[in-house]
Amino acid sequence: MRQPTAVLDPAAARQPPRLPVMFYPLALLALCLPLIPYVFSVNHYVLNIFMQAATYGVAVLGMTVVLGYTGQINLAQAAFFGLGAYAVALGTVAYNLSFWVALPIGIALAALAGFVLGLTTLRLGGHYLAMITISFQQIFDLVMVNWADVTRGPDGVAGIGRPSLFGYQLTDDRAYLVFCAAVLYLMLFFVWWLPRTRLGRAMRAVRENEMAAEVSGVPTLMIKVIAFTLCAALAGIGGALYAAGFAYVSPDNFNFRVSVDFLTMALLGGAQSPFGSALGTMLLILLPEWLRFLKEIYLAAYGLAVILIMVFMPEGIWGIGKALWQNVSRRVRRPEEAVPERVDALQLDVAVTDASPILHLQNLKKHFGGVKAVDDLDIKVRRGTVHALIGPNGSGKTTTLNVLNGIYMPTGGTVFVDGRDVTHAAPHVRASHGVSRTFQNIRLFPALSVLENVMVGAQRANNPIAPGTASLRARALAALGFVGLAHQANAIVRNLPYGHQRLVEIARALAGHPKLILLDEPAAGLNQTEKQELVGLLKRLRGHGLTIFLIEHDMGLIQQVADHITVLNFGKKIADGTPEEVLRHPEVIKAYLGEAANAAA
Ligand SMILES: Nc1ncnc2c1ncn2[C@@H]1O[C@H](COP(=O)(O)OP(=O)(O)OP(=O)(O)O)[C@@H](O)[C@H]1O
C-alpha cells in the first residue's frame, strides 16, 4: 500500500474543469447557427422549426438535470413547459403584463409545481414516480381544457406579443431566434457547470447509489426535490419563450405526447450531457422534416429510426461520440493531464478525552415480522478503540449496523452517538454527527471518478473544512493519499480492481472527518496481502483516535486489530469482552462449532 506524501500541492487542489478540445469548434458552430437566417434567405417555416428547437431545448435541459444527473423519471415536463407558456400568454394578453413580469411568474409557477410534485412523490421511485408524473400531466391537460374561464379552454390564447430587449422590439423572427438561442446557451452553460458543484455531485451520487449517498451525508430527498424544481423551472423558461415566439398557445401544445417527446429527445441525444439533450432536441425536431419525402411510411420510418438509435446507443448519440473521442484522446493525452501524486496529509486526530462511550445501543430491537433479527441488544463502544461485532451468518450483524446507521428504524430501543439520541435521525443527519460507514457489498458511485466519490463524502454537513471546492478536493485527495490511492484520483471508479474499490469506500468515509467509522466486512473478497494492508490501515486509523465498529468474519484479522468483541447469535448478545475472554467463551465456541458442524453435515 502506498504511503501518503505529506506535501501540499496547491495546483492539485485547484484544478479547474477541463474543456474538451472539441468544445471550441462545436461552440463556434453553435454560435453561428442562429445567425444563418441573417446571411442566407430562410423562410418562415424553417425559422419556426429553429425557434421550436431552441425553446424545446431549454425544457429538455431540465430533463438532463432530473433524469440524466439525478436518475429520476419525469413524464410531466410538458405540463411545466405549459405553465411557463400560459403565464406569459395570459399574463401579457389577459392581464396586460409586460413579458418581463410574466416570465418570472411563469418560472416561479413551474418551479413551485415541480417543488410540490417532487416533495409529495419523490419518496416513491421508479414506476410509481412515472405514474404520478403522468397523472400530474393528465390533470394539467384537464385543467387547461376545462377551466375555460381562466385558460380560455381548447381555443387557446392568441395574439401573444414578443418582448423588447434594451428598447429593441424582438418582432423580427430572426432577432427573436437569436434571443432564444442566447437563453438556450446560457442555460446550457449552467447545466454543464452544475455537475462540478456540490449540488451536482450530490445529484449524480443519488443517481448512482441512493443509499450510499444518503449514508455519506447527502440529504437525498432534498436533492431530488431541488432537481425536480430546477427541471421544472427550466421547462418554465422554455415555455415562456415558446409562447412569445409562436404568439398562440393551446392545451394541445403541452399534452402528454409532448412530455414523451421531451423524454425521447433527452434519451436520444444522451440524457447525462446537456450537449446530448440539445443534440437530441435538434434531431427529433428535424428528423420528421428529413423523412417527409417517405410520405405514407414516414411515421413508421421515424419510429424505427428512434428505436434503432435507442437500442444501439443506450447512452445516446452524444454518449457514443464522447466514448469514441475519449478513445482517441487517451492515446494522445498530454503529460500535464497526469494525476496529482502529492497531497496533504490527512488530518484525522480525534481527541480521546472523554470516558463516556462514543456509541451506545440501548435495548435495541429490529424485527422483520416474526424474525427477531436484533433482539434487546445492549452495546457500549469506547472511544478510540476497534470494536468488533461477530457472529454466525444471519445472526443480525448487518441489521445492527443498518439500524445504528439509520437505514432501518428500530422496532424498539435507543441509539446514542456521542451522548446524542439519534434513534430517529436520517442517515445523512447521522453522517453530519461524524458517523460514516462502508458496506458489505461495496456501494460506490460507479460512473464517478475516484476523486468525485471521495469528495461526496467530504461534502457532508458540519465537516470542519473551509468552504469551497478547493478544500473539498484537498480533503478528498488527502483521504485517498491515506489509503494509498491518490494516484488513481482521476480514474472512473468502476474500472478499479475490487480491493481498490474497498479502499475508495474507506477513503470516502474518512473524508467526512468521522469520529466513528462503521465497517461491514471490509476484508471480504480481499487476498492475503490486501488483508495485511487493511490491518495496517485499521491500526493507523486507531492510532489517530478514530473509533472503529467493525463486522468481520476473518478471525485472524479480528485478533490482530480488535480491542473489544461483541458476539451475536440469533440477534442476541451472547458474549462481550476482550478477544481473549470472548474467543474462549463456551457460548461462542458452541455457536461457531454448531455452524461448522451444520456446514459439514
Ligand atoms: N430486510 C429484511 N427483511 C426480512 N428479513 C431480514 C431483512 N434483513 C435481514 N433479515 C433477516 O434478519 C436476520 C439477520 O440478518 P443479517 O443480514 O443482519 O445477518 P448477518 O449476521 O449480517 O449475516 P451475514 O454474516 O450472513 O451477513 C436473517 O435471518 C435475515 O434473513
The ligand as a Gaussian input file, in Angstrom:
#p B3LYP/6-31G(d) Opt

LIG

0 1
 N      -34.946000      -6.658000       5.071000
 C      -35.150000      -7.814000       5.700000
 N      -36.367000      -8.390000       5.669000
 C      -36.594000      -9.560000       6.309000
 N      -35.651000     -10.235000       6.992000
 C      -34.420000      -9.721000       7.047000
 C      -34.100000      -8.480000       6.399000
 N      -32.794000      -8.214000       6.613000
 C      -32.310000      -9.215000       7.362000
 N      -33.284000     -10.112000       7.611000
 C      -33.145000     -11.338000       8.397000
 O      -32.581000     -10.954000       9.627000
 C      -31.651000     -11.938000      10.054000
 C      -30.300000     -11.282000      10.306000
 O      -29.746000     -10.907000       9.044000
 P      -28.378000     -10.088000       8.937000
 O      -28.130000      -9.838000       7.481000
 O      -28.422000      -8.919000       9.817000
 O      -27.333000     -11.134000       9.491000
 P      -25.741000     -11.080000       9.446000
 O      -25.267000     -11.517000      10.770000
 O      -25.273000      -9.767000       8.983000
 O      -25.437000     -12.202000       8.355000
 P      -24.150000     -12.339000       7.385000
 O      -22.984000     -12.609000       8.254000
 O      -24.503000     -13.504000       6.512000
 O      -24.043000     -11.054000       6.638000
 C      -31.612000     -13.024000       8.992000
 O      -32.475000     -14.062000       9.406000
 C      -32.154000     -12.311000       7.791000
 O      -32.804000     -13.229000       6.931000

